[in-house]
Amino acid sequence: MNKIKLSVLEFGVRTNPNPRAVVGEIMDYAATADKLNFHRFWLAEHHEADTSASFTNPEIVITLIASSTRKIRIGAGGALIGYTSPYTLASNYKFLNNLFSNRIDFGLSKGKPNNVNKHDYFRLRDKTHSELFADHLEAITELYENEEENFSEKEIVIPPYTGTPPALWYLSNSYKDIKLALQHKFNYCRSLFHGLDSLDKPQEKEELLKFKEAFHSQHNYYPDVALAICISFTSNEDEIQTYESANKDLPNVLKVIAVTIDSLFDLLISFQTLYGIDEFIILDMERDNKIKKENLQLINQRFEL
């Protein structure tokens, strides 16, 4: 059994009433994750009518965090690519990746703003959500994969020219788009906290193994594959339970797993066996930044990161 890698997902919601101060708390949280040997620190893009939300554009906060950390990978988990120019996204993430020593992850999310139909600021009503996502995904990958042709024939530059693109991740709550990931050389992260289906899906292990082998056969290296989970720490030693979050500060109904540090350890070991995955991305529901950092310390010690 391989050693488990643990990463962090950040939604940008805190108890602090000052949303500007929250950015500093997020940077502090990320710096703690870096010191405690977590593998990635991802920021989710959300557009909510909520004054406690501290950012809508993860690229800005990614820049701040990457400049103040040393080794942890930083990225978007994910960017709502259907609602921003593909050229802008491809340019920004490639520039960041070359600025920060090839440690930027670019997660491609199919999500959409909850308020997208309540105003016309996105100005994208001529296409459906699915059409926008598909078009922009193809455009982003084309900009990265055909750099020299785009430069010589279309005079398009994604700076720095011939620089290294970011690691691309396909984000989903299922594995139905694995063929798309294989085609475009995407890493794959599945969320276990979007939707309310069962966590126990042993057939997926075989499906993922086939994907990884096919990926290696086609591209000569293995993709990174991760599971994202949402947790809430509790002192209760009773059996782990899942519940729907009714927290108004969060964007959708989430499947949250109540855990102790020991039950979290047991859970991820069981998931590692069940799904054949060695990396887990953790969204901690705690909103107090001090406690969130203490939780990172608990995880670091229990998993011996």
NUZADREN-691717 format. One record per residue: residue number from 0; residue in one letter; x, y, z of N, C-alpha, C, O in turn. Coordinates in pm, whole numbers, plus 50000, padded with zeros to 5 digits. Atoms other than C-alpha are relative to their C-alpha. Example, Ala and Ser with C-alpha at 12.3 -4.5 7.8 and 13.67 -1.06 7.14 Angstrom:
% residues 2
     n   res   n_east   n_north    n_up   ca_east   ca_north   ca_up   c_east   c_north    c_up   o_east   o_north    o_up
     0     A    50089     49881   50000     51230      49550   50780    50090     50120   50000    50194     50118   50066
     1     S    49918     49881   49994     51367      49894   50714    49923     50109   50073    49974     50220   50090
END
This chain:
% residues 305
     n   res   n_east   n_north    n_up   ca_east   ca_north   ca_up   c_east   c_north    c_up   o_east   o_north    o_up
     0     M    50084     49881   50000     50000      50000   50000    50088     50125   50000    50179     50136   50082
     1     N    49922     49878   50009     50140      50340   49900    49964     50097   50113    49857     50088   50173
     2     K    50026     49898   49899     50171      50630   50141    49894     50096   49948    49898     50136   49831
     3     I    50107     49909   50038     49865      50854   50136    50053     50143   49988    50129     50190   50073
     4     K    49976     49856   50014     49900      51209   50004    49873     50074   50038    49763     50035   50000
     5     L    50116     49921   49958     49674      51469   50160    50012     50143   49951    50119     50204   49957
     6     S    50006     49864   50053     49570      51801   50012    49881     50073   50062    49798     50012   50130
     7     V    50099     49916   49934     49345      52089   50115    49919     50076   49895    49973     50125   49796
     8     L    50089     49919   50083     49044      52253   49949    49946     50115   50085    49907     50094   50200
     9     E    50041     49878   49928     48946      52609   50050    49884     50068   49927    49893     50094   49807
    10     F    50116     49930   50056     48605      52776   49996    50002     50149   50030    49928     50225   49968
    11     G    49990     49857   49971     48700      53111   50149    49896     50054   50095    49868     50173   50093
    12     V    50101     49956   49903     48437      53122   50425    50057     49987   50140    50112     49882   50176
    13     R    49947     49999   49864     48535      53216   50783    49901     50066   50095    49803     50126   50052
    14     T    50080     49931   49900     48384      53340   51108    50034     50148   50005    49954     50228   50052
    15     N    49957     49861   49999     48579      53665   51065    49901     50085   49920    49875     50054   49804
    16     P    50099     49919   50071     48325      53937   50973    50059     50090   49892    49986     50149   49813
    17     N    49935     49912   50097     48584      54126   50765    50051     49916   49883    50151     49846   49897
    18     P    49958     50085   50112     48609      53962   50420    50141     50031   49950    50207     49942   49896
    19     R    49863     49968   50041     48934      54148   50346    50100     49930   50090    50204     49882   50044
    20     A    49910     50067   49906     49093      54005   50660    50003     49849   49976    50102     49783   50008
    21     V    50007     50144   50025     48981      53657   50555    50108     49955   49902    50161     49845   49914
    22     V    49894     50036   50095     49227      53661   50265    50131     49975   50075    50204     49881   50043
    23     G    49881     50023   49919     49507      53696   50520    49991     49870   50077    50092     49800   50091
    24     E    50017     50126   49930     49362      53406   50717    50021     49881   49907    50080     49780   49945
    25     I    49982     50107   50097     49351      53191   50403    50149     49982   49967    50197     49869   49956
    26     M    49856     50009   50025     49716      53275   50331    50072     49933   50117    50163     49852   50096
    27     D    49942     50061   49880     49805      53180   50688    49970     49850   50004    50056     49769   50037
    28     Y    50042     50141   50006     49611      52855   50652    50082     49923   49897    50126     49811   49922
    29     A    49921     50064   50106     49790      52774   50327    50146     49984   50041    50207     49881   50015
    30     A    49861     50008   49954     50131      52852   50479    50016     49888   50101    50118     49820   50103
    31     T    49997     50110   49903     50049      52610   50762    49997     49866   49929    50071     49774   49965
    32     A    50005     50125   50077     49955      52339   50512    50133     49972   49932    50174     49856   49924
    33     D    49869     50015   50064     50285      52399   50332    50102     49947   50101    50176     49853   50071
    34     K    49904     50041   49896     50488      52364   50654    49974     49858   50049    50066     49788   50090
    35     L    50037     50131   49948     50298      52049   50750    49996     49893   49891    49942     49784   49912
    36     N    49978     50099   50106     50373      51873   50419    49874     49951   49930    49869     49838   49881
    37     F    50113     50034   50086     50030      51875   50259    50044     50020   49855    50132     50100   49825
    38     H    49951     50009   50138     50058      51810   49887    49950     50114   49911    50026     50169   49832
    39     R    50060     49895   50081     49820      52066   49731    49914     50090   50088    49868     50051   50195
    40     F    50095     49909   49938     49619      52369   49833    49918     50060   49888    49968     50138   49807
    41     W    50087     49957   50108     49321      52435   49608    49895     50098   50050    49847     50089   50163
    42     L    50104     49902   49972     49078      52727   49599    49886     49981   49902    49908     49969   49781
    43     A    50117     50018   50085     48725      52687   49468    49945     50136   49958    49945     50231   50036
    44     E    50063     49877   50049     48562      52953   49253    49850     49994   50025    49783     49900   49982
    45     H    50143     49990   49977     48217      53058   49371    49956     50145   49982    50033     50237   50008
    46     H    50060     49866   50015     47991      53354   49294    49869     49999   50077    49763     49973   50020
    47     E    50116     50008   49913     47753      53374   49587    49960     50137   50052    50044     50225   50070
    48     A    50049     49878   49938     47534      53652   49724    50019     49988   50151    49923     49974   50227
    49     D    49964     50024   49861     47716      53622   50056    50117     50090   50036    50225     50078   49978
    50     T    49895     49903   49966     47919      53899   50219    50117     49936   50072    50221     50000   50084
    51     S    49887     50064   49931     48135      53647   50408    50097     49934   49902    50208     49899   49942
    52     A    49910     50059   50100     48283      53506   50084    50114     50097   49971    50091     50216   49951
    53     S    49883     49911   50008     48637      53640   50045    50059     50013   49861    50145     50099   49841
    54     F    49948     49986   50136     48706      53587   49673    49905     49933   49901    49834     49839   49936
    55     T    50070     50067   50109     48540      53502   49342    50098     49952   49894    50066     49862   49817
    56     N    49899     50035   50099     48857      53478   49132    50118     49932   50069    50198     50000   50133
    57     P    49893     50069   49929     49094      53208   49263    50140     50039   49954    50236     50026   50030
    58     E    49866     49968   50051     49381      53325   49042    50070     50107   50082    50192     50102   50100
    59     I    49939     49893   49921     49436      53636   49253    50055     49945   50131    50168     49976   50169
    60     V    49955     50055   49872     49456      53444   49580    50108     49894   49978    50199     49880   50060
    61     I    49894     50096   50035     49661      53168   49413    50134     50072   49990    50235     50021   50039
    62     T    49876     49923   50014     49920      53433   49327    50057     50036   50137    50177     50022   50160
    63     L    49956     49961   49866     49936      53554   49687    50056     49879   50077    50161     49888   50140
    64     I    49958     50119   49926     49962      53203   49831    50129     49941   49942    50219     49904   50017
    65     A    49881     50056   50062     50218      53080   49579    50124     50081   50032    50234     50026   50045
    66     S    49884     49914   49971     50442      53378   49654    50044     49988   50145    50154     50030   50180
    67     S    49965     50008   49858     50436      53302   50027    50014     49857   50051    50021     49834   50171
    68     T    49978     50140   49964     50478      52923   50022    50122     49948   49925    50173     50012   49833
    69     R    49873     50049   50054     50772      52704   49934    49985     49879   49908    50042     49877   49799
    70     K    50000     50125   50077     50681      52357   49810    49861     49947   49966    49847     49869   49871
    71     I    50134     50052   50026     50306      52292   49823    49951     50045   49863    49979     50157   49820
    72     R    50060     49963   50127     50124      52286   49491    49875     50084   50027    49801     50057   50121
    73     I    50111     49908   49982     49866      52565   49453    49914     49998   49873    49966     49991   49762
    74     G    50081     50002   50120     49567      52566   49224    49855     50031   50022    49812     50064   50133
    75     A    50144     49978   49998     49202      52608   49139    49930     49866   50002    49957     49779   49918
    76     G    50075     50124   49993     48969      52334   49242    49850     50026   50015    49794     49991   50119
    77     G    49942     49968   50129     48812      52452   49031    49955     50136   49950    49882     50209   50016
    78     A    50039     49879   50070     48774      52738   48789    49875     49972   49917    49868     49870   49847
    79     L    50124     50017   50078     48427      52781   48635    50027     50047   49858    49995     50160   49821
    80     I    49942     49958   50127     48570      52781   48286    49897     50042   49896    49932     50107   49798
    81     G    50102     49960   50097     48239      52828   48105    49967     50148   50004    49896     50197   49916
    82     Y    50043     49862   49980     48212      53186   48230    50115     50100   49998    50100     50214   50043
    83     T    49884     49912   50015     48556      53332   48161    50065     49969   49865    50060     49856   49818
    84     S    49933     50019   50128     48750      53382   47838    50105     49889   50008    50190     49892   50097
    85     P    49899     50105   50001     48951      53067   47756    50141     50055   49983    50236     50004   50043
    86     Y    49869     49939   50021     49237      53287   47637    50053     50059   50130    50170     50043   50163
    87     T    49959     49941   49872     49244      53474   47968    50041     49892   50099    50145     49903   50163
    88     L    49969     50108   49907     49235      53154   48172    50130     49930   49963    50217     49911   50048
    89     A    49878     50069   50044     49501      52978   47964    50123     50086   50024    50226     50036   50066
    90     S    49887     49910   49981     49726      53283   47980    50036     50014   50147    50152     50004   50185
    91     N    49974     49975   49858     49687      53345   48352    50063     49879   50068    50161     49893   50141
    92     Y    49948     50118   49931     49745      52988   48466    50136     49957   49947    50219     49908   50024
    93     K    49867     50033   50052     50038      52929   48233    50105     50096   50054    50214     50054   50093
    94     F    49905     49901   49947     50205      53252   48344    50031     49970   50147    50147     49975   50188
    95     L    49979     50032   49859     50154      53160   48710    50086     49875   50016    50174     49871   50103
    96     N    49923     50123   49987     50293      52811   48656    50149     50022   49975    50232     49962   50042
    97     N    49860     49972   50029     50615      52947   48507    50060     50098   50099    50181     50098   50121
    98     L    49953     49908   49897     50640      53220   48767    50032     49928   50130    50122     49968   50204
    99     F    49986     50070   49873     50611      52970   49052    50045     49855   49983    49988     49764   50041
   100     S    49923     50125   50004     50836      52681   48950    49917     49876   49973    49938     49771   50035
   101     N    50076     50117   50046     50581      52451   48786    49924     49932   50114    49923     49810   50123
   102     R    50080     50060   49893     50364      52401   49094    49856     50054   50004    49795     50062   50111
   103     I    50137     49950   50011     50031      52541   48970    49909     49895   49936    49942     49839   49831
   104     D    50102     50090   50053     49724      52321   48917    49882     50082   49948    49839     50178   50011
   105     F    50113     49932   50062     49442      52432   48688    49885     49900   49991    49883     49816   49901
   106     G    50113     50090   49998     49119      52252   48774    49885     50052   49917    49840     50165   49937
   107     L    50107     49961   50092     48848      52263   48505    49867     49952   50056    49838     49833   50058
   108     S    50126     50035   49936     48508      52275   48670    49882     50028   49909    49879     50129   49838
   109     K    50121     49984   50079     48173      52228   48503    49892     50077   50075    49781     50094   50025
   110     G    50098     49928   49920     48000      52424   48778    49963     50134   49937    50028     50181   49844
   111     K    50043     49869   50049     47815      52749   48721    49957     50086   50118    49915     50033   50221
   112     P    50046     49912   49892     47735      53055   48934    49851     49982   50024    49772     49969   49930
   113     N    50142     50013   49969     47404      53024   49116    49919     50117   49947    49800     50103   49919
   114     N    50072     49880   50041     47316      53377   49009    50018     50033   49851    49993     50146   49809
   115     V    49967     49973   50140     47411      53339   48641    49878     50046   49920    49893     50120   49823
   116     N    50120     49963   50074     47049      53379   48525    49928     50121   50059    49820     50158   50013
   117     K    50065     49888   49933     46972      53675   48753    50051     50136   49952    49997     50240   49990
   118     H    49948     49875   50057     47176      53934   48566    50076     49964   49872    50092     49846   49842
   119     D    49933     50029   50127     47366      53968   48237    50149     50033   50003    50209     50054   49898
   120     Y    49859     49965   49992     47716      54041   48367    50089     49895   49935    50197     49928   49885
   121     F    49921     50103   50067     47842      53708   48235    49983     50007   49848    50070     49963   49774
   122     R    50025     49975   50142     47688      53795   47894    50023     49875   49913    50087     49881   49809
   123     L    49976     50125   50070     47681      53433   47782    49871     49923   49975    49871     49800   49974
   124     R    50129     50067   50006     47314      53360   47732    49971     49934   49865    49870     49866   49852
   125     D    50026     50056   50132     47345      53256   47367    50027     49851   49994    49992     49785   49896
   126     K    49971     50143   49998     47464      52909   47469    49959     49941   50134    49947     50012   50234
   127     T    50033     50068   49875     47369      52651   47729    50127     49985   50084    50239     50000   50036
   128     H    49888     50022   49909     47587      52583   48031    50092     49890   49949    50214     49908   49948
   129     S    49919     50112   50051     47704      52249   47886    50077     50038   49875    50192     49998   49858
   130     E    49933     49957   50122     47785      52407   47551    50117     50093   50032    50224     50082   49972
   131     L    49892     49908   49960     47989      52683   47716    50118     49924   50057    50233     49950   50021
   132     F    49892     50078   49940     48187      52435   47922    50078     49923   49895    50201     49926   49894
   133     A    49934     50080   50103     48260      52208   47625    50083     50087   49906    50196     50052   49873
   134     D    49928     49910   50091     48361      52497   47398    50126     50055   50066    50233     50056   50004
   135     H    49886     49939   49932     48590      52658   47655    50106     49896   50037    50225     49925   50034
   136     L    49904     50107   49973     48748      52326   47755    50083     49970   49876    50205     49958   49884
   137     E    49928     50027   50124     48837      52257   47393    50095     50114   49965    50206     50091   49918
   138     A    49916     49885   50032     48972      52610   47349    50123     50006   50088    50233     50033   50040
   139     I    49886     49997   49907     49193      52594   47659    50102     49895   49964    50222     49923   49957
   140     T    49905     50107   50033     49344      52261   47566    50066     50026   49864    50183     49994   49846
   141     E    49942     49969   50130     49395      52374   47206    50109     50107   50012    50212     50099   49945
   142     L    49900     49894   49981     49582      52685   47322    50129     49943   50060    50238     49989   50026
   143     Y    49881     50061   49940     49818      52470   47529    50067     49898   49907    50190     49891   49901
   144     E    49945     50110   50079     49861      52181   47286    50058     50045   49866    50145     49977   49811
   145     N    49958     49956   50134     49915      52381   46964    50067     50137   50006    50036     50226   49926
   146     E    49939     49868   49976     50133      52666   47089    50074     50053   49877    50053     50167   49838
   147     E    49920     49952   50113     50373      52688   46794    49913     50030   49877    49936     50130   49808
   148     E    50090     49977   50114     50099      52657   46532    49918     50126   50022    49899     50205   49929
   149     N    50079     49880   49971     49888      52923   46704    50085     50127   49985    50035     50231   49941
   150     F    49911     49885   50011     50189      53154   46715    50031     50033   49854    50022     50149   49814
   151     S    49957     49976   50137     50298      53109   46354    49885     50031   49905    49901     50109   49811
   152     E    50111     49984   50094     49954      53096   46190    49895     50101   50047    49827     50161   49964
   153     K    50107     49912   49949     49728      53304   46419    50054     50117   50080    49978     50205   50122
   154     E    49936     49895   49922     49979      53529   46598    49944     50008   50142    49924     50116   50198
   155     I    50048     50011   49862     49850      53408   46935    50116     49955   50088    50183     49856   50057
   156     V    49895     50037   49905     50095      53396   47225    49937     49982   50137    49861     50067   50184
   157     I    50038     50023   49861     50026      53242   47567    50129     50006   50080    50200     49906   50089
   158     P    49869     49981   49936     50319      53382   47769    50019     49907   50121    49923     49872   50189
   159     P    49884     49975   50086     50581      53276   47830    50004     49899   49885    49973     49781   49903
   160     Y    49995     50086   50117     50628      53135   47481    50092     49882   50026    50204     49899   50074
   161     T    49935     50129   49977     50739      52767   47497    50015     49969   50150    50087     49876   50187
   162     G    49999     50031   49858     50689      52780   47875    49914     49878   50031    49845     49827   49942
   163     T    50071     50122   49959     50536      52490   48072    49857     50032   50042    49836     50115   50131
   164     P    50139     49978   49957     50155      52480   48096    49979     49945   50141    50058     49862   50187
   165     P    50031     50054   49868     49998      52415   48438    49950     49857   49989    49911     49812   49881
   166     A    50061     50133   49997     49888      52068   48542    49849     50017   49988    49787     50088   50068
   167     L    50144     49989   50023     49534      52031   48409    49926     49887   50071    49965     49771   50065
   168     W    50082     50095   49926     49271      51860   48622    49855     50009   49952    49801     50119   49936
   169     Y    50142     50005   50028     48923      51749   48523    49930     49970   50132    49962     49872   50199
   170     L    50071     50015   49874     48686      51789   48818    49857     49955   49975    49788     50011   49890
   171     S    50133     50055   50022     48367      51589   48844    49952     49929   50126    50031     49903   50217
   172     N    50050     50082   49891     48139      51404   49086    49977     49856   49955    49910     49779   50024
   173     S    50009     50137   50050     48164      51088   48875    50120     49975   49908    50205     50062   49889
   174     Y    49893     50034   50094     48396      50909   48632    49947     49987   49857    50008     49920   49773
   175     K    50061     50017   50132     48169      50943   48330    50080     50067   49889    50061     50036   49771
   176     D    49923     49929   50102     48416      51174   48152    50147     49957   49994    50233     50034   49952
   177     I    49862     50050   50001     48727      50960   48187    50058     49999   49859    50177     50025   49842
   178     K    49949     50002   50137     48756      50927   47808    50048     50138   49957    50145     50151   49883
   179     L    49959     49863   50029     48776      51305   47784    50135     50031   50065    50221     50096   50006
   180     A    49873     49982   49930     49056      51306   48040    50113     49926   49928    50225     49976   49920
   181     L    49900     50077   50074     49238      51040   47844    50040     50072   49872    50158     50076   49836
   182     Q    49975     49930   50126     49207      51238   47521    50089     50123   50020    50181     50147   49941
   183     H    49931     49872   49982     49338      51566   47664    50110     49998   50107    50165     50102   50141
   184     K    49894     50013   49900     49587      51433   47922    49967     50075   50129    50052     50142   50188
   185     F    50040     49938   49874     49387      51558   48220    50026     49905   50117    50004     49785   50106
   186     N    50010     50070   49874     49450      51448   48574    49852     50002   50041    49773     50077   49983
   187     Y    50143     50014   49971     49121      51353   48743    49975     50005   50149    50036     49931   50226
   188     C    50043     49994   49860     48961      51451   49073    49850     49982   50006    49774     50055   49942
   189     R    50143     50022   49980     48626      51312   49177    49960     50049   50137    50023     50015   50237
   190     S    50054     49954   49873     48426      51487   49447    49902     49898   50056    49811     49852   49987
   191     L    50094     50087   49931     48255      51261   49699    49899     50080   50082    49815     50022   50151
   192     F    50093     49923   49918     48069      51552   49856    49897     50078   49918    49814     50149   49976
   193     H    50106     49944   50082     47863      51675   49560    49903     49888   49964    49943     49786   49907
   194     G    50097     50106   50021     47543      51475   49536    49990     49913   50123    50071     49924   50215
   195     L    50027     50079   49879     47407      51223   49782    49996     49850   49970    49925     49775   50036
   196     D    49995     50142   50029     47485      50887   49623    50092     49931   50100    50158     49997   50181
   197     S    49921     50078   49904     47659      50610   49814    50149     50024   49982    50198     50042   49870
   198     L    49855     49989   50006     48026      50644   49904    50064     49867   49960    50181     49864   49919
   199     D    49945     50134   50019     48072      50270   49856    49977     49954   49856    49868     49906   49822
   200     K    50012     50039   50140     48140      50201   49486    50123     49920   49958    50210     49972   49887
   201     P    49879     50079   50026     48392      49918   49461    50031     49977   49853    50146     49955   49818
   202     Q    49975     50022   50142     48346      49880   49085    50087     50109   49940    50147     50089   49834
   203     E    49923     49889   50056     48519      50215   49035    50150     49973   50003    50225     50030   49924
   204     K    49857     50029   49993     48857      50073   49135    50049     49940   49870    50153     49981   49817
   205     E    49961     50063   50126     48874      49854   48827    49992     50100   49885    50078     50100   49797
   206     E    50017     49899   50103     48747      50140   48611    50118     50098   49999    50168     50135   49893
   207     L    49889     49907   49989     49021      50372   48740    50132     49937   49960    50215     50001   49896
   208     L    49877     50070   50039     49295      50114   48699    50011     49990   49848    50119     50009   49792
   209     K    50000     50007   50146     49194      50069   48335    50033     50138   49941    50109     50148   49844
   210     F    49973     49864   50046     49197      50447   48288    50149     50033   50013    50208     50086   49919
   211     K    49860     49966   49977     49545      50484   48438    50092     49922   49906    50191     49976   49857
   212     E    49918     50080   50091     49687      50201   48229    49986     50049   49856    50085     50056   49782
   213     A    50022     49947   50135     49529      50336   47910    50070     50133   49983    50127     50161   49878
   214     F    49933     49870   50001     49663      50682   47995    50150     49980   49982    50213     50047   49900
   215     H    49856     50026   50009     50015      50544   48045    50037     49947   49863    50139     49986   49805
   216     S    49973     50057   50131     49995      50346   47724    49999     50107   49891    50077     50100   49796
   217     Q    50015     49897   50102     49890      50654   47527    50098     50117   50018    50143     50175   49920
   218     H    49923     49878   49974     50098      50927   47697    50135     49975   50069    50212     50069   50090
   219     N    49871     50039   49942     50390      50737   47858    50024     50053   50141    50139     50063   50185
   220     Y    49990     49971   49857     50319      50853   48212    49862     49980   50061    49761     49977   49991
   221     Y    50128     50023   49932     50050      50798   48473    49939     50133   50044    50012     50224   50084
   222     P    50065     49877   49953     49792      51066   48557    49992     50000   50152    49999     49896   50216
   223     D    50035     49989   49859     49733      51196   48907    49849     49985   50011    49773     50040   49932
   224     V    50142     50022   49976     49398      51083   49042    49974     50022   50149    50048     49970   50233
   225     A    50028     49968   49860     49240      51212   49364    49850     49992   50027    49767     50002   49937
   226     L    50137     49991   49952     48921      51196   49568    49989     50120   50093    50076     50140   50179
   227     A    50024     49886   49911     48781      51508   49735    49888     49965   50096    49783     49916   50056
   228     I    50101     50027   49898     48593      51472   50063    49978     50124   50085    50067     50208   50098
   229     C    50035     49889   49913     48418      51717   50294    49980     49943   50141    49904     49848   50160
   230     I    50004     50054   49865     48462      51664   50670    49965     50106   50103    49979     50226   50079
   231     S    50022     49915   49884     48358      51808   51003    50052     49923   50121    50003     49814   50151
   232     F    49943     50069   49885     48565      51719   51309    49903     50005   50118    49838     50106   50143
   233     T    50085     50011   49883     48376      51601   51616    50075     49922   50106    50164     49843   50074
   234     S    49941     50079   49892     48475      51463   51956    49922     49871   50025    49962     49788   50107
   235     N    50086     50116   49983     48201      51203   51927    50065     49877   49937    50100     49879   49819
   236     E    49937     50122   50049     48345      50853   51890    49900     49904   49936    49936     49792   49898
   237     D    50100     50088   50061     48019      50712   51753    50032     49975   49853    50124     50035   49797
   238     E    49978     50035   50141     47996      50564   51407    49993     50124   49912    49911     50213   49934
   239     I    49999     49888   50094     48077      50805   51124    49864     50012   49933    49804     49912   49893
   240     Q    50127     49975   50067     47767      50963   50977    50021     50106   49893    50108     50191   49904
   241     T    49999     49894   50101     47708      51168   50666    49870     50078   50012    49767     50023   50051
   242     Y    50119     49919   49992     47465      51453   50653    50006     50112   49897    50114     50149   49851
   243     E    50007     49889   50094     47349      51728   50420    50026     50129   50076    49968     50153   50182
   244     S    49973     49871   49938     47489      52069   50503    49892     50100   49962    49860     50119   49845
   245     A    50097     49894   50023     47227      52338   50544    50064     50136   50024    49995     50237   50037
   246     N    49926     49876   49973     47497      52601   50601    49977     50099   49886    50010     50071   49771
   247     K    50031     49902   50103     47387      52912   50416    50124     50060   49935    50116     50122   49829
   248     D    49878     49941   50053     47750      53013   50363    50061     49915   49890    50157     49957   49824
   249     L    49943     50089   50100     47815      52719   50131    49910     49996   49877    49789     50016   49887
   250     P    50072     49979   50125     47712      52709   49766    49889     49901   49970    49790     49939   49908
   251     N    50099     50102   50033     47515      52385   49746    49989     49904   50116    50063     49912   50215
   252     V    50008     50107   49902     47403      52089   49947    50126     49915   49988    50162     49871   49879
   253     L    49877     50077   49999     47718      51905   50049    49984     49875   50086    49912     49875   50186
   254     K    49995     50121   49920     47774      51554   50175    50121     50013   50094    50236     50004   50050
   255     V    49895     49975   49902     47973      51613   50494    50015     49876   50088    49915     49820   50134
   256     I    49973     50116   49917     48139      51331   50690    50050     50048   50135    50153     50115   50142
   257     A    49957     49965   49865     48162      51380   51066    50108     49900   50043    50087     49779   50036
   258     V    49887     50088   49970     48497      51243   51183    50070     50042   50129    50065     50158   50170
   259     T    49892     49975   49907     48741      51213   51469    50128     49980   49922    50123     49932   49809
   260     I    49875     50017   50074     49107      51211   51372    50026     49852   49973    50079     49816   49867
   261     D    49978     50144   50021     49118      50833   51419    49904     49943   49897    49943     49860   49815
   262     S    50095     50051   50099     48801      50769   51221    50033     50053   49860    50008     49984   49760
   263     L    49956     49949   50131     48934      50994   50942    50112     49913   49945    50113     49880   49827
   264     F    49890     50087   50043     49249      50784   50929    49945     49868   49947    49983     49822   49839
   265     D    50058     50129   50041     49047      50462   50912    49922     50015   49869    49927     49929   49782
   266     L    50081     49977   50120     48815      50611   50649    50087     50009   49875    50056     49947   49774
   267     L    49917     49981   50119     49093      50717   50412    50078     49874   49966    50103     49847   49848
   268     I    49937     50129   50028     49273      50385   50450    49900     49909   49927    49936     49840   49833
   269     S    50101     50084   50066     48947      50211   50356    49972     50050   49859    49955     49969   49768
   270     F    50019     49945   50133     48895      50450   50061    50118     49966   49909    50100     49939   49790
   271     Q    49882     50033   50079     49251      50386   49947    49989     49858   49945    50022     49833   49829
   272     T    50019     50139   50043     49174      50014   49933    49882     49986   49904    49891     49916   49803
   273     L    50123     50014   50077     48823      50055   49793    50014     50056   49859    49969     49995   49762
   274     Y    49995     49930   50129     48906      50299   49512    50136     49988   49930    50147     50021   49812
   275     G    49868     50007   50061     49277      50234   49452    50060     50137   49977    50128     50159   49877
   276     I    49953     49861   50013     49357      50603   49509    50083     50037   50122    50048     50002   50235
   277     D    49907     49967   49892     49643      50744   49715    49994     50147   50043    50057     50183   50142
   278     E    50006     49858   49963     49557      51117   49723    49857     50042   50030    49763     50011   49957
   279     F    50131     49950   49957     49269      51281   49907    50009     50149   50025    50102     50199   50088
   280     I    50007     49855   49986     49171      51647   49895    49888     50031   50098    49773     49996   50075
   281     I    50090     49987   49886     49004      51757   50218    49946     50143   50011    50023     50239   50017
   282     L    50067     49875   49968     48751      52036   50263    49953     49991   50145    49862     49913   50176
   283     D    50036     49997   49859     48729      52109   50637    49891     50105   50021    49911     50222   49989
   284     M    50113     49910   49983     48391      52263   50728    50020     50105   50110    49944     50201   50120
   285     E    49974     49905   49892     48539      52444   51028    50023     50140   49944    50091     50156   49843
   286     R    49990     49863   50050     48515      52822   50987    50096     50086   50082    50134     50195   50039
   287     D    49906     49925   49917     48744      52937   51268    50143     49966   49954    50183     49850   49956
   288     N    49871     50026   50062     49092      52978   51118    50098     49934   50096    50177     49849   50055
   289     K    49911     50060   49900     49275      52890   51440    49973     49851   50014    50066     49771   50019
   290     I    50035     50141   49987     49086      52564   51473    50033     49925   49871    50077     49810   49876
   291     K    49965     50065   50127     49132      52488   51103    50148     49964   49995    50184     49856   49949
   292     K    49855     50028   49999     49510      52514   51147    50032     49890   50100    50120     49807   50075
   293     E    49980     50108   49903     49493      52295   51457    49960     49865   49940    50023     49763   49967
   294     N    50043     50124   50067     49304      52037   51251    50107     49951   49902    50130     49830   49890
   295     L    49890     50039   50088     49586      52041   50994    50112     49933   50079    50171     49835   50034
   296     Q    49895     50058   49917     49831      51969   51274    49962     49859   50045    50046     49770   50046
   297     L    50048     50133   49962     49619      51676   51393    50018     49900   49885    50065     49788   49904
   298     I    49989     50087   50118     49608      51533   51042    50146     49968   49971    50181     49853   49944
   299     N    49857     50021   50025     49982      51581   50994    50057     49894   50094    50131     49806   50050
   300     Q    49945     50094   49901     50060      51390   51313    49944     49859   49982    50017     49761   49992
   301     R    50060     50132   50010     49812      51107   51258    50043     49926   49875    50062     49805   49877
   302     F    49962     50063   50127     49910      51044   50896    50151     50002   49977    50200     49948   49878
   303     E    49854     49993   50011     50280      51116   50954    50043     50057   49866    50122     49995   49793
   304     L    49971     49938   50131     50301      51350   50657    50146     50043   49991    50188     50096   49889
END
